[in-house]
Amino acid sequence: MRERFRMSQPDANHDAPSDANQPLVFAIDDEPMLLELVVMVLEPLGCRVRTFRDPATAVRAFSLADPRPALIVTDFAMHNMNGMDLIRECRQINPQQKILLVSGTVDETIYRNSPVKPDAFLAKPYPAKQLAELVKSLLAR
């Protein structure tokens, strides 16, 4: 039986019965409800979703992941590390990593002059369909 998302659990692994053909997505956000939304949108698309409330924990898990996730979906504004820092650290490990940055506090100008950029940006609040379409597009690249 698949593990259910529990609000009290800071980091949850939403792997369905192991299917290596399903793309693995890391979702990082310090808001549990937003992580739950990502899981609810992406699992029906056939994604395995691993959630993290702490970006440093996500970076550690990313560095150990084999295989690496097909996509990282990260918030910008988090308590101890912002999304751009997370992108920078993950790209040092894997420069080709696909990353979607989401934010309700900044826009795309936040990375205009940065040497490291996400593959796509999505402003919060966003419709679930918009997230689904963007993820499908990124995974197809």
Residue frames relative to the residue before (quaternion, step in Angstrom):
aa qw qx qy qz dx dy dz
M 1.0000 0.0000 0.0000 0.0000 0.00 0.00 0.00
R 0.4978 -0.6718 0.4719 0.2797 3.56 -0.98 0.86
E 0.5015 -0.6394 0.4932 0.3106 3.56 -1.09 0.78
R 0.3460 -0.7311 0.5520 0.2026 3.56 -0.92 0.89
F 0.5344 -0.6049 0.4790 0.3450 3.55 -1.15 0.62
R 0.0698 -0.7883 0.6110 0.0210 3.56 -0.82 1.00
M 0.4843 -0.7013 0.4496 0.2675 3.53 -0.74 1.10
S 0.6801 0.5010 -0.3038 0.4406 3.60 1.02 -0.67
Q 0.6383 0.5197 -0.3348 0.4587 3.58 1.20 -0.34
P 0.3987 -0.7647 0.4468 0.2379 3.61 -0.47 1.15
D 0.7912 0.1051 -0.0490 0.6004 3.59 0.96 -0.75
A 0.0112 -0.8157 0.5776 -0.0297 3.55 -0.62 1.08
N 0.2753 -0.7316 0.6005 0.1688 3.52 -1.12 0.69
H 0.1649 -0.8236 0.5404 0.0500 3.54 -0.49 1.20
D 0.2295 0.7873 -0.5410 0.1864 3.56 1.03 0.67
A 0.3473 -0.6839 0.6047 0.2145 3.49 -0.93 0.99
P 0.7186 -0.3394 0.2787 0.5392 3.61 -1.15 -0.03
S 0.6183 -0.6389 0.3129 0.3341 3.51 -0.72 1.18
D 0.1376 0.7499 -0.6330 0.1339 3.53 -0.72 1.16
A 0.3174 -0.7929 0.4948 0.1604 3.54 -0.24 1.32
N 0.6111 0.5612 -0.3570 0.4291 3.61 1.20 -0.32
Q 0.6010 0.5398 -0.3670 0.4613 3.57 1.23 -0.25
P 0.4323 -0.7006 0.4896 0.2873 3.61 -0.77 0.94
L 0.3349 -0.7206 0.5757 0.1927 3.53 -1.06 0.86
V 0.0836 -0.7800 0.6199 0.0184 3.56 -0.92 0.98
F 0.2276 -0.7176 0.6412 0.1488 3.56 -1.00 0.90
A 0.0837 -0.7775 0.6227 0.0274 3.58 -0.89 0.99
I 0.0492 -0.8132 0.5792 -0.0276 3.56 -0.72 1.12
D 0.2787 0.7172 -0.5947 0.2329 3.56 -0.72 1.13
D 0.4017 -0.7284 0.4925 0.2562 3.61 -0.92 0.76
E 0.6193 0.5046 -0.3467 0.4916 3.59 1.30 0.07
P 0.4031 -0.7557 0.4594 0.2352 3.63 -0.37 1.19
M 0.6441 0.5315 -0.3403 0.4322 3.61 0.96 -0.76
L 0.6569 0.4975 -0.3167 0.4698 3.58 1.04 -0.70
L 0.6012 0.5287 -0.3549 0.4828 3.59 1.12 -0.59
E 0.6402 0.5252 -0.3217 0.4590 3.56 0.97 -0.85
L 0.6231 0.5319 -0.3366 0.4643 3.60 1.02 -0.76
V 0.6452 0.5133 -0.3277 0.4613 3.60 0.89 -0.89
V 0.6488 0.5121 -0.3171 0.4650 3.59 0.92 -0.88
M 0.6810 0.5028 -0.2903 0.4463 3.58 0.87 -0.97
V 0.6781 0.4711 -0.2883 0.4850 3.61 1.10 -0.64
L 0.7723 0.4226 -0.2117 0.4244 3.58 0.80 -0.98
E 0.6028 0.5740 -0.3801 0.4033 3.62 0.99 -0.63
P 0.6622 0.4908 -0.3346 0.4568 3.66 0.90 -0.71
L 0.6169 0.5279 -0.3464 0.4699 3.60 1.25 -0.33
G 0.5844 -0.5944 0.3630 0.4163 3.58 1.29 -0.07
C 0.4907 0.6548 -0.4365 0.3742 3.59 1.23 0.31
R 0.3077 -0.6504 0.6505 0.2432 3.50 -1.31 0.50
V 0.1243 -0.8175 0.5615 0.0302 3.59 -0.72 1.05
R 0.0950 -0.7538 0.6493 0.0353 3.53 -0.95 0.99
T 0.1818 -0.8275 0.5283 0.0560 3.56 -0.58 1.18
F 0.0837 -0.7743 0.6270 0.0152 3.52 -1.22 0.71
R 0.2607 -0.7446 0.5921 0.1641 3.57 -0.98 0.87
D 0.7272 0.3622 -0.2119 0.5432 3.57 1.22 -0.45
P 0.3987 -0.7508 0.4678 0.2419 3.62 -0.51 1.12
A 0.6224 0.5367 -0.3593 0.4420 3.63 1.00 -0.66
T 0.6271 0.5152 -0.3258 0.4850 3.58 1.06 -0.73
A 0.6351 0.5305 -0.3234 0.4589 3.58 1.01 -0.79
V 0.6506 0.5045 -0.3197 0.4691 3.60 0.94 -0.84
R 0.6377 0.5153 -0.3314 0.4670 3.61 0.97 -0.80
A 0.6614 0.4964 -0.3020 0.4743 3.58 0.92 -0.92
F 0.6286 0.5361 -0.3271 0.4587 3.59 1.02 -0.80
S 0.6675 0.5129 -0.3084 0.4429 3.58 0.92 -0.89
L 0.7234 0.4193 -0.2288 0.4985 3.59 1.17 -0.58
A 0.5144 0.6897 -0.4012 0.3141 3.58 1.23 -0.38
D 0.1030 0.7608 -0.6346 0.0884 3.54 -0.99 0.93
P 0.4368 -0.3458 -0.7839 0.2740 1.52 -0.69 2.38
R 0.6190 -0.5234 0.4332 0.3940 3.52 -1.35 0.27
P 0.5864 -0.5628 0.4254 0.3981 3.60 -1.17 0.41
A 0.5397 -0.6116 0.4741 0.3316 3.55 -1.19 0.60
L 0.8023 0.0304 0.0361 0.5950 3.57 1.13 -0.69
I 0.1761 -0.7230 0.6543 0.1348 3.53 -1.26 0.61
V 0.1065 -0.7466 0.6543 0.0560 3.57 -0.97 0.94
T 0.0743 0.8301 -0.5448 0.0927 3.58 -0.46 1.18
D 0.4572 -0.6346 0.5575 0.2782 3.48 -1.22 0.71
F 0.4798 -0.6408 0.4996 0.3311 3.57 -1.23 0.32
A 0.8003 0.2993 -0.1450 0.4989 3.59 0.58 -1.16
M 0.1717 0.7502 -0.6161 0.1678 3.54 -0.46 1.30
H 0.7157 -0.5240 0.2688 0.3755 3.55 -1.21 0.50
N 0.8578 0.1690 -0.0724 0.4799 3.61 0.56 -1.03
M 0.7690 0.1157 -0.0899 0.6222 3.60 1.27 0.01
N 0.2971 -0.7559 0.5399 0.2209 3.60 -0.86 0.78
G 0.7165 -0.4815 0.3097 0.3986 3.53 -1.30 0.33
M 0.6308 0.5262 -0.3415 0.4567 3.60 1.04 -0.66
D 0.6220 0.5178 -0.3360 0.4818 3.60 1.07 -0.70
L 0.6412 0.5201 -0.3158 0.4675 3.57 0.98 -0.86
I 0.6402 0.5177 -0.3230 0.4667 3.59 0.93 -0.88
R 0.6484 0.5293 -0.3134 0.4485 3.58 0.89 -0.95
E 0.6930 0.4779 -0.2832 0.4595 3.60 0.85 -0.97
C 0.6711 0.4876 -0.3047 0.4681 3.59 0.94 -0.83
R 0.6713 0.4905 -0.3072 0.4631 3.59 0.97 -0.76
Q 0.5664 0.5533 -0.3958 0.4652 3.61 1.19 -0.35
I 0.6691 0.4747 -0.2840 0.4962 3.57 1.11 -0.68
N 0.7918 -0.0184 0.0564 0.6079 3.58 0.93 -0.94
P 0.2905 -0.8088 0.4853 0.1610 3.62 -0.09 1.27
Q 0.6940 0.4802 -0.2753 0.4605 3.62 1.16 -0.49
Q 0.3891 0.7541 -0.4674 0.2478 3.60 1.26 -0.03
K 0.3495 -0.7164 0.5663 0.2095 3.58 -0.93 0.95
I 0.0146 0.8134 -0.5773 0.0697 3.55 -0.83 1.05
L 0.1609 -0.7475 0.6403 0.0734 3.53 -1.05 0.94
L 0.1811 -0.7716 0.6048 0.0783 3.56 -0.77 1.11
V 0.0656 -0.7786 0.6235 0.0246 3.58 -0.92 0.96
S 0.1130 0.8063 -0.5750 0.0801 3.56 -1.06 0.66
G 0.2351 -0.7354 0.6175 0.1501 3.48 -1.26 0.64
T 0.6862 0.4910 -0.2750 0.4608 3.58 1.29 -0.05
V 0.7765 0.1860 -0.1185 0.5903 3.60 1.18 -0.43
D 0.3082 -0.7195 0.5760 0.2359 3.56 -1.30 0.12
E 0.7878 -0.3596 0.2248 0.4467 3.57 -1.30 -0.13
T 0.5446 0.6194 -0.4147 0.3845 3.62 1.16 -0.30
I 0.5174 0.6612 -0.4135 0.3525 3.62 1.20 -0.40
Y 0.7878 0.2744 -0.1595 0.5278 3.61 1.07 -0.60
R 0.3004 0.7893 -0.4932 0.2088 3.60 1.25 0.18
N 0.7980 0.2738 -0.1329 0.5201 3.60 0.84 -0.96
S 0.4808 0.6709 -0.4323 0.3631 3.58 1.25 0.24
P 0.4706 -0.6641 0.4927 0.3078 3.60 -1.02 0.71
V 0.7245 0.3267 -0.2062 0.5708 3.59 1.24 -0.41
K 0.0146 -0.8154 0.5766 -0.0493 3.55 -0.72 1.11
P 0.4935 -0.6130 0.5056 0.3537 3.59 -1.16 0.48
D 0.5798 -0.5742 0.4421 0.3724 3.56 -1.26 0.29
A 0.7896 -0.0160 0.0295 0.6127 3.56 1.18 -0.57
F 0.2329 -0.7490 0.6072 0.1265 3.53 -1.33 0.43
L 0.0464 -0.7810 0.6227 0.0071 3.55 -1.08 0.81
A 0.3237 -0.7599 0.5366 0.1727 3.57 -0.72 1.12
K 0.3326 -0.7047 0.5925 0.2043 3.55 -1.11 0.81
P 0.5759 -0.2282 -0.7850 0.0038 1.55 -2.03 1.38
Y 0.1838 -0.7877 0.5813 0.0891 3.55 -1.07 0.71
P 0.5043 -0.6171 0.4946 0.3467 3.58 -1.14 0.55
A 0.6028 -0.5816 0.4066 0.3647 3.58 -1.04 0.77
K 0.6354 0.5436 -0.3319 0.4367 3.59 0.99 -0.81
Q 0.6379 0.5248 -0.3300 0.4570 3.59 1.01 -0.75
L 0.6343 0.5078 -0.3232 0.4852 3.60 1.00 -0.79
A 0.6565 0.5212 -0.3133 0.4462 3.59 0.87 -0.94
E 0.6829 0.4903 -0.2928 0.4556 3.59 0.85 -0.95
L 0.6603 0.5052 -0.3065 0.4635 3.58 0.96 -0.85
V 0.6468 0.5046 -0.3196 0.4742 3.60 0.96 -0.83
K 0.6395 0.5146 -0.3332 0.4638 3.61 0.91 -0.86
S 0.6564 0.5139 -0.3093 0.4575 3.58 0.95 -0.86
L 0.6739 0.4901 -0.2983 0.4655 3.60 0.90 -0.89
L 0.6725 0.4928 -0.3048 0.4604 3.59 0.95 -0.81
A 0.6486 0.5298 -0.3128 0.4481 3.59 1.15 -0.59
R 0.5610 0.6278 -0.3846 0.3784 3.62 1.20 -0.44
